Amino acid sequence: MLPIGIPEALMSLTPNAEWSMIGSDINWLDSEQTEPTQAEIDAEVIKLQAEYDSQAYARNRKAEYDQLNQFEMQFDDDRDGTTTWVDTINEIKGRHPKP
């Protein structure tokens, strides 16, 4: 799990805003955008973390898909009349189902 924090929340809430952060202290430098409240930042952190967590299955699938030589598997299946590629993809999807 990737922890989502204040920097990600600020970037989401106020794209292109100017600010700096030392430790957990935010130094708001932007005169055009209003600094979000702590409650807004906290709510955005929760929302972004939930969005990230909900995509764990996709990241896990991709990691396994990337290890396959899918074009060669598809070519071999076409040539040999087999279903190795489809079977492998279905196994990966079975290990990492959508929520």
Secondary structure, DSSP 8 states (H G I E B T S, - for coil): -----HHHHHHHHSTT--EEEETTEEEE--SSS----HHHHHHHHHHHHHHHHHTHHHHHHHHHHTTS-HHHHHHHHHHHT--HHHHHHHHHHHHS---
